[in-house]
Amino acid sequence: MSAFSDFPYPEDFPVFLPNAKLLDYLRRYAEHFGLRKHIKFETTVVSIRKCPDFATTGQWNVVTETDRKETTHIFDAVIVCCGNCSEPSLPLHCFPGIERFQGQYFHSRWYKHPDVFQGKRVLVVGMGNSGADIAVEASHVAAKVTMCTRQGAWLFSRVFDHGYPWDMVFHTRLMKVIRTSLPGPLARRLINYWVNQRFNHENYGLQPEDSCLLREPVLNDDLPSYILTGRITIKPGVKEFKDNSVVFHNCPEEEPIDIVVFCTGYDFSFPFLQQSVVKAENKHASLYEYVFPIHLQRPTLAILGLLKPLGAVMPVSEMQARWVTRVFKGLCQLPPRSVMEKEVNKKKENQVQWFGVTFDEVLKIDWLVYLDKIASFIGAKPSVLGLLCRDPRLALTVFFGPCSPYQYRLEGPGCWKGARRAILTQWDRTLKPTRTRVPINKLTPCPSLLTVVGFLLLLAALVFSFQ
């Protein structure tokens, strides 16, 4: 689900990749498409400024530095791809007493190996994906591991229904129809009920403070069992640090600690850009569809990857890039400035309604909804009805199966001949690395019956969605 839309992962790669495998994939991608010759490594962007005749040409004056030598370039367009995890956020002023704490503390950005926790009493501040992963790793070598969270979190398992990967079950077009058709309060309640089916979050100290709001889920298979076995303890937010201990809210006793890991998220900024181009304020920038600054006279600068999707970011960034390049070429037009401003303000209000007022609420998106919207701008959104007439088997797979990125290469600009096969064989390639032992006597479902049932369900869902 995180592959680029025209370059599937090798079949022998695991479903969830360790960092070395992901790097290997990116290198293969760059080599396959001949990208290395276009990349200038060890080069710092010092500044990006509008050319004097920007209103006419839309060009940019870019200053770069290599080996302490600055060079000036003129570019017709610029894409900024810094993401939203470029600057560690370490708000020490929010933690009274940290200045007198005699132990070691650092941001999760600088964590590399669990050996640093050997025999230590460890406190992990924050309940995000990094915090959960670090706490689990630390528990193998530390004397004690404590996690503290002010708001709580919903916990997902990578191993989902029937043992399938969570995103291949969650991100389907059928699930999208269900999620977007239900009233907001009912949808949130159903999601809250659903995420508590694996285990009751309240019993594990993880229940979010306001369960009526959606929170970015934490993906971790080990944390519940580690809490159950006492290897990790969950505590409320930090009230105060002391010389060699910490005091939590609503907990009168002190907790002795030796080392603190602050998993407190990231900031983003664009120091090489003028604030008149893109202004980052309160971890938010006014960008149309999270991509285009709404105040530029000419749309020749775009920001990619500045969002927090509930799903893989690589297909989202790729889709943004496909849209951006067509806007740069004049093949796609942006709406008037007034329309873009209205869209940005409306999106901000909707995000607060769904996610609450948190530091990054305006960056959260529904992964499939957003992909479909950007794909529709360039004519790459698949038509399920059209496929139903031409290729019923493919239509069923597109609607009921995972919305893998290959769906956006079936038609439109940049369509890929291998997209159909990649979609129809996605389950085979997903399960191949895990099926290293196959039972001799295994039951095989009746394909004809499944096809008939699937066809009827697809018709019912399409009728419902168009009502």
C-alpha positions as CSV (number, residue, x, y, z in Angstrom):
1,M,0.0,0.0,0.0
2,S,3.0,2.3,0.2
3,A,4.5,1.4,-3.2
4,F,4.7,4.0,-6.0
5,S,1.8,3.5,-8.4
6,D,3.9,2.1,-11.3
7,F,6.6,0.3,-9.4
8,P,5.4,-2.6,-7.1
9,Y,7.6,-3.9,-4.3
10,P,9.6,-7.1,-5.1
11,E,7.6,-10.2,-4.2
12,D,10.1,-11.4,-1.6
13,F,9.9,-8.2,0.4
14,P,7.9,-8.4,3.7
15,V,4.6,-6.7,4.0
16,F,5.8,-4.1,6.5
17,L,9.3,-3.1,5.5
18,P,12.3,-2.5,7.9
19,N,14.2,0.7,7.1
20,A,17.0,-1.1,5.1
21,K,14.4,-2.7,2.7
22,L,12.6,0.6,2.2
23,L,15.9,2.3,1.3
24,D,16.6,-0.6,-1.1
25,Y,13.2,0.0,-2.7
26,L,13.9,3.7,-3.2
27,R,17.3,3.0,-4.7
28,R,15.7,0.5,-7.1
29,Y,13.0,3.0,-8.1
30,A,15.6,5.7,-8.7
31,E,17.7,3.4,-10.9
32,H,14.7,2.0,-12.8
33,F,13.6,5.5,-13.9
34,G,17.1,7.0,-14.2
35,L,16.6,9.6,-11.5
36,R,20.1,9.6,-9.9
37,K,21.6,11.8,-12.6
38,H,19.0,14.5,-11.7
39,I,19.8,14.5,-8.0
40,K,22.5,16.9,-6.5
41,F,23.6,15.3,-3.2
42,E,25.2,17.2,-0.3
43,T,23.7,20.4,-1.6
44,T,22.0,22.9,0.7
45,V,19.2,25.3,-0.5
46,V,20.1,28.7,1.0
47,S,17.3,30.7,-0.4
48,I,14.4,30.8,-2.9
49,R,13.2,34.2,-4.0
50,K,10.9,35.5,-6.7
51,C,12.7,36.8,-9.8
52,P,12.1,40.5,-10.4
53,D,9.8,39.7,-13.3
54,F,7.9,37.0,-11.4
55,A,4.5,38.3,-12.3
56,T,5.3,37.7,-16.0
57,T,7.6,34.7,-15.9
58,G,6.8,33.0,-12.6
59,Q,10.5,32.2,-12.3
60,W,12.5,31.7,-9.1
61,N,16.0,32.7,-8.0
62,V,17.5,29.7,-6.1
63,V,20.8,29.9,-4.2
64,T,22.4,26.6,-3.2
65,E,25.6,25.8,-1.3
66,T,28.0,23.0,-2.0
67,D,31.4,22.7,-0.3
68,R,30.9,26.2,1.2
69,K,30.5,27.6,-2.3
70,E,27.2,29.3,-3.2
71,T,25.7,29.1,-6.7
72,T,22.7,31.0,-8.1
73,H,20.2,29.3,-10.4
74,I,17.0,30.4,-12.2
75,F,14.2,27.8,-12.2
76,D,10.8,28.0,-13.9
77,A,9.1,26.2,-11.0
78,V,10.0,24.9,-7.5
79,I,8.6,22.0,-5.5
80,V,9.5,21.9,-1.8
81,C,9.5,18.4,-0.3
82,C,10.7,18.8,3.3
83,G,7.7,17.0,4.8
84,N,6.4,17.7,8.3
85,C,9.1,15.9,10.3
86,S,12.1,18.1,9.6
87,E,12.5,19.9,13.0
88,P,12.2,18.0,16.3
89,S,9.8,19.8,18.7
90,L,11.1,19.8,22.3
91,P,8.9,22.1,24.3
92,L,10.8,21.9,27.6
93,H,8.9,24.9,29.0
94,C,5.9,22.6,29.2
95,F,7.7,20.3,31.7
96,P,8.4,22.1,35.0
97,G,11.6,21.1,36.8
98,I,13.3,19.6,33.7
99,E,16.2,22.0,34.2
100,R,17.1,20.3,37.5
101,F,16.7,16.8,36.3
102,Q,20.1,15.1,36.7
103,G,19.5,12.2,34.3
104,Q,19.7,12.1,30.5
105,Y,16.9,13.3,28.2
106,F,16.6,13.7,24.4
107,H,14.0,13.9,21.6
108,S,13.0,10.7,19.8
109,R,14.6,12.1,16.6
110,W,18.1,11.3,18.1
111,Y,17.2,7.7,19.2
112,K,19.2,5.1,17.3
113,H,19.6,1.9,19.4
114,P,18.1,0.5,22.6
115,D,21.6,-0.1,24.1
116,V,21.3,3.4,25.6
117,F,18.6,2.1,27.9
118,Q,20.6,-0.9,29.3
119,G,19.6,-1.4,33.0
120,K,18.0,2.1,33.1
121,R,14.6,3.3,34.4
122,V,13.1,4.8,31.3
123,L,10.3,7.4,30.8
124,V,8.8,7.8,27.3
125,V,6.8,11.0,27.1
126,G,4.1,10.9,24.4
127,M,1.9,8.2,22.8
128,G,2.6,8.4,19.1
129,N,4.1,5.7,16.9
130,S,7.7,6.6,17.7
131,G,6.9,6.6,21.5
132,A,5.3,3.1,21.3
133,D,8.1,1.7,19.2
134,I,10.8,3.1,21.5
135,A,9.1,1.9,24.6
136,V,8.7,-1.6,23.3
137,E,12.4,-1.7,22.2
138,A,13.6,-0.3,25.5
139,S,11.6,-2.9,27.5
140,H,14.0,-5.6,26.2
141,V,17.0,-4.1,28.0
142,A,15.7,-1.5,30.5
143,A,15.1,-2.1,34.2
144,K,11.7,-0.4,33.9
145,V,9.8,1.4,31.2
146,T,7.0,3.9,31.8
147,M,5.0,5.7,29.1
148,C,3.0,8.8,29.9
149,T,0.3,10.4,27.8
150,R,-2.0,13.3,28.5
151,Q,-4.6,12.6,25.8
152,G,-4.4,8.8,25.3
153,A,-4.5,7.1,22.0
154,W,-6.3,4.5,19.9
155,L,-4.1,1.5,19.2
156,F,-4.2,-0.5,15.9
157,S,-2.5,-3.7,15.1
158,R,-0.6,-4.2,11.9
159,V,-2.1,-7.7,11.9
160,F,-5.7,-7.0,11.3
161,D,-8.9,-9.0,10.6
162,H,-8.1,-12.6,9.6
163,G,-4.4,-11.7,9.9
164,Y,-4.3,-9.4,6.9
165,P,-2.4,-6.0,6.9
166,W,-4.6,-3.3,8.5
167,D,-4.5,-0.8,5.7
168,M,-5.5,-3.4,3.1
169,V,-8.7,-4.0,5.1
170,F,-9.4,-0.4,6.1
171,H,-8.6,1.4,2.8
172,T,-11.2,0.0,0.4
173,R,-13.8,1.8,-1.7
174,L,-16.6,-0.1,0.1
175,M,-15.3,1.1,3.5
176,K,-15.0,4.6,2.0
177,V,-18.7,4.6,1.0
178,I,-19.7,3.5,4.5
179,R,-17.5,6.1,6.3
180,T,-18.6,9.0,4.1
181,S,-22.3,8.1,4.0
182,L,-22.9,7.9,7.8
183,P,-23.5,11.1,9.9
184,G,-20.3,12.3,11.6
185,P,-21.3,11.5,15.2
186,L,-22.5,8.0,14.3
187,A,-19.3,7.3,12.3
188,R,-17.2,8.4,15.2
189,R,-19.1,6.2,17.6
190,L,-18.8,3.2,15.3
191,I,-15.1,3.7,15.0
192,N,-14.7,4.0,18.7
193,Y,-16.7,0.8,19.2
194,W,-14.7,-0.9,16.5
195,V,-11.2,0.0,17.8
196,N,-12.2,-1.3,21.3
197,Q,-13.1,-4.8,19.9
198,R,-9.5,-6.0,20.1
199,F,-9.1,-4.9,23.7
200,N,-10.8,-2.3,25.9
201,H,-8.5,0.7,25.8
202,E,-9.8,2.0,29.2
203,N,-8.6,-1.1,30.9
204,Y,-5.1,-0.5,29.6
205,G,-4.9,3.2,30.4
206,L,-5.0,4.2,26.7
207,Q,-8.5,5.5,26.3
208,P,-8.4,9.0,24.7
209,E,-9.7,11.8,26.9
210,D,-12.4,12.8,24.5
211,S,-13.4,9.5,22.8
212,C,-15.9,11.4,20.6
213,L,-13.0,12.8,18.6
214,L,-10.9,10.9,16.2
215,R,-7.2,10.6,17.1
216,E,-4.4,9.5,14.9
217,P,-4.0,5.8,15.8
218,V,-0.8,4.2,17.0
219,L,0.2,1.1,15.0
220,N,1.9,-1.4,17.4
221,D,1.3,-5.1,17.8
222,D,3.3,-5.5,21.0
223,L,2.3,-2.7,23.3
224,P,-1.0,-4.3,24.7
225,S,0.8,-7.6,25.6
226,Y,3.7,-5.7,27.1
227,I,1.3,-3.7,29.3
228,L,-0.4,-6.9,30.2
229,T,2.9,-8.5,31.3
230,G,4.1,-5.5,33.2
231,R,7.0,-4.7,30.9
232,I,5.5,-1.3,30.2
233,T,3.4,0.9,32.5
234,I,1.1,3.6,31.3
235,K,0.8,6.9,33.3
236,P,-1.0,10.2,32.9
237,G,0.9,13.4,31.8
238,V,3.9,14.8,33.6
239,K,3.2,17.3,36.4
240,E,6.8,17.9,37.4
241,F,10.4,16.7,37.1
242,K,12.7,16.4,40.2
243,D,16.4,15.6,40.5
244,N,16.1,11.9,39.9
245,S,12.3,11.3,39.6
246,V,9.1,12.5,38.0
247,V,5.6,13.3,39.4
248,F,2.5,12.6,37.2
249,H,-0.9,14.3,37.3
250,N,-3.3,12.6,39.8
251,C,-0.4,10.4,41.1
252,P,1.0,11.7,44.4
253,E,4.0,9.3,44.6
254,E,7.2,10.0,42.7
255,E,8.5,7.7,40.0
256,P,12.4,7.2,40.0
257,I,13.8,7.6,36.5
258,D,17.2,7.7,34.9
259,I,16.5,8.7,31.3
260,V,13.7,10.5,29.4
261,V,12.7,10.2,25.7
262,F,10.5,13.1,24.6
263,C,8.3,11.8,21.7
264,T,6.7,15.3,21.3
265,G,6.4,15.5,17.6
266,Y,7.9,17.8,15.0
267,D,7.7,21.4,13.7
268,F,8.1,22.5,10.1
269,S,9.3,25.7,8.6
270,F,10.7,27.1,5.4
271,P,13.7,29.2,6.3
272,F,14.8,29.5,2.7
273,L,11.4,31.0,1.7
274,Q,10.1,34.5,2.3
275,Q,7.1,34.6,4.6
276,S,5.1,36.3,1.9
277,V,5.4,33.1,-0.1
278,V,4.5,30.5,2.5
279,K,4.0,31.4,6.2
280,A,4.2,28.6,8.7
281,E,2.3,29.6,11.8
282,N,1.1,27.3,14.7
283,K,2.3,24.3,12.6
284,H,-0.1,25.3,9.8
285,A,0.4,26.9,6.4
286,S,-2.4,28.2,4.1
287,L,-2.1,25.8,1.2
288,Y,-4.8,24.8,-1.3
289,E,-5.2,21.1,-0.9
290,Y,-2.1,21.1,1.2
291,V,0.0,21.9,-1.9
292,F,-0.3,25.4,-3.5
293,P,0.2,28.7,-1.6
294,I,-3.0,30.6,-2.2
295,H,-1.5,34.1,-2.5
296,L,1.0,33.6,-5.4
297,Q,0.3,35.5,-8.6
298,R,1.5,32.5,-10.6
299,P,1.2,28.8,-9.4
300,T,4.9,27.9,-9.9
301,L,5.7,26.8,-6.4
302,A,4.2,23.8,-4.6
303,I,4.7,22.1,-1.2
304,L,4.6,18.2,-1.2
305,G,4.1,15.8,1.7
306,L,3.0,18.4,4.3
307,L,0.1,16.4,5.7
308,K,-0.6,13.5,8.1
309,P,-2.5,10.8,6.2
310,L,-4.0,7.7,7.9
311,G,-2.0,5.6,5.5
312,A,1.2,5.6,3.5
313,V,2.5,9.0,2.6
314,M,4.5,7.9,-0.5
315,P,1.4,7.3,-2.8
316,V,-0.1,10.6,-1.5
317,S,3.1,12.6,-2.3
318,E,3.3,10.9,-5.7
319,M,-0.2,11.9,-6.5
320,Q,0.5,15.4,-5.5
321,A,3.5,15.5,-7.7
322,R,1.5,14.2,-10.7
323,W,-1.0,17.0,-10.2
324,V,1.6,19.7,-9.6
325,T,3.6,19.0,-12.7
326,R,0.4,19.2,-14.8
327,V,-0.4,22.6,-13.2
328,F,3.1,23.8,-14.0
329,K,2.7,22.7,-17.6
330,G,-0.7,24.5,-17.9
331,L,-2.6,21.3,-18.4
332,C,-4.6,21.7,-15.2
333,Q,-5.9,25.0,-13.9
334,L,-6.3,26.1,-10.2
335,P,-9.5,27.8,-9.0
336,P,-9.6,31.5,-8.4
337,R,-7.9,32.7,-5.3
338,S,-11.2,33.4,-3.5
339,V,-12.3,29.9,-4.0
340,M,-9.0,28.5,-2.7
341,E,-9.2,30.6,0.4
342,K,-12.7,29.4,1.1
343,E,-11.6,25.8,0.7
344,V,-8.7,26.2,3.1
345,N,-10.9,27.8,5.8
346,K,-13.6,25.2,5.4
347,K,-11.1,22.4,5.6
348,K,-9.6,23.8,8.8
349,E,-13.0,24.0,10.4
350,N,-13.9,20.4,9.4
351,Q,-10.5,19.1,10.8
352,V,-11.1,20.7,14.1
353,Q,-14.6,19.1,14.2
354,W,-13.3,15.6,13.6
355,F,-10.0,15.6,15.3
356,G,-10.3,18.3,18.0
357,V,-7.9,21.3,18.6
358,T,-4.5,19.6,18.5
359,F,-1.2,20.8,17.3
360,D,-1.5,19.0,13.9
361,E,-5.2,18.7,13.4
362,V,-5.1,20.7,10.1
363,L,-2.6,18.2,8.6
364,K,-4.8,15.1,9.0
365,I,-6.6,13.7,6.0
366,D,-8.7,10.8,5.0
367,W,-6.2,8.9,2.9
368,L,-8.5,7.5,0.2
369,V,-10.8,10.5,0.0
370,Y,-7.8,12.8,-0.6
371,L,-6.2,10.5,-3.2
372,D,-9.4,10.3,-5.1
373,K,-9.8,14.1,-5.1
374,I,-6.4,14.8,-6.4
375,A,-6.6,12.0,-8.9
376,S,-9.9,13.5,-10.2
377,F,-8.0,16.8,-10.9
378,I,-5.8,15.0,-13.5
379,G,-8.3,12.5,-14.8
380,A,-6.7,9.5,-13.1
381,K,-9.5,8.5,-10.7
382,P,-10.7,5.0,-11.7
383,S,-14.4,4.7,-12.8
384,V,-15.9,1.7,-11.1
385,L,-19.0,1.9,-13.2
386,G,-16.9,2.1,-16.4
387,L,-14.8,-0.9,-15.3
388,L,-18.0,-2.9,-14.5
389,C,-19.0,-2.7,-18.1
390,R,-15.6,-3.4,-19.5
391,D,-13.9,-5.6,-17.0
392,P,-16.2,-6.9,-14.2
393,R,-13.5,-8.9,-12.4
394,L,-11.3,-5.8,-12.2
395,A,-14.2,-3.7,-11.1
396,L,-15.0,-6.0,-8.2
397,T,-11.4,-6.0,-7.1
398,V,-11.1,-2.2,-7.3
399,F,-14.3,-1.7,-5.2
400,F,-14.0,-4.4,-2.6
401,G,-10.3,-4.9,-2.5
402,P,-7.6,-2.7,-1.1
403,C,-7.3,0.7,-2.8
404,S,-3.6,0.1,-3.8
405,P,-1.9,2.9,-5.6
406,Y,-2.0,1.0,-8.9
407,Q,-5.7,1.9,-9.2
408,Y,-4.5,5.4,-10.2
409,R,-2.6,4.1,-13.2
410,L,-5.6,2.4,-14.9
411,E,-6.6,5.4,-16.9
412,G,-5.8,9.0,-17.5
413,P,-2.3,10.6,-18.1
414,G,0.6,8.4,-17.2
415,C,-1.5,5.2,-17.3
416,W,0.6,2.0,-16.8
417,K,0.0,-1.3,-18.7
418,G,0.9,-3.3,-15.7
419,A,-1.6,-1.7,-13.4
420,R,-4.4,-4.3,-14.0
421,R,-2.1,-7.2,-13.3
422,A,-0.6,-5.5,-10.2
423,I,-4.2,-5.0,-8.8
424,L,-5.4,-8.6,-9.5
425,T,-2.2,-10.1,-8.0
426,Q,-1.8,-7.8,-5.0
427,W,-3.0,-10.5,-2.5
428,D,-0.7,-13.1,-3.9
429,R,2.3,-10.8,-3.6
430,T,1.2,-9.7,-0.1
431,L,0.9,-13.3,1.2
432,K,3.9,-14.8,-0.7
433,P,6.5,-13.7,2.0
434,T,4.3,-15.2,4.8
435,R,3.3,-18.5,3.1
436,T,6.6,-20.2,3.7
437,R,4.7,-23.3,4.8
438,V,1.5,-24.3,3.1
439,P,-0.7,-27.1,4.5
440,I,-1.3,-30.1,2.2
441,N,-5.0,-30.4,2.8
442,K,-6.3,-26.9,2.5
443,L,-9.8,-25.8,1.7
444,T,-10.4,-23.7,-1.5
445,P,-13.4,-21.4,-1.8
446,C,-15.8,-21.7,-4.7
447,P,-14.7,-18.8,-7.0
448,S,-17.9,-18.7,-9.0
449,L,-20.0,-18.2,-5.8
450,L,-17.7,-15.5,-4.5
451,T,-17.9,-13.7,-7.9
452,V,-21.7,-13.7,-7.9
453,V,-22.0,-12.5,-4.3
454,G,-19.4,-9.8,-4.9
455,F,-21.1,-8.6,-8.1
456,L,-24.5,-8.3,-6.3
457,L,-22.9,-6.4,-3.3
458,L,-21.1,-4.0,-5.7
459,L,-24.4,-3.2,-7.5
460,A,-26.1,-2.5,-4.2
461,A,-23.2,-0.3,-2.9
462,L,-23.2,1.7,-6.2
463,V,-26.9,2.3,-6.1
464,F,-26.7,3.4,-2.5
465,S,-23.8,5.8,-3.1
466,F,-25.6,7.5,-6.0
467,Q,-28.8,8.1,-4.1
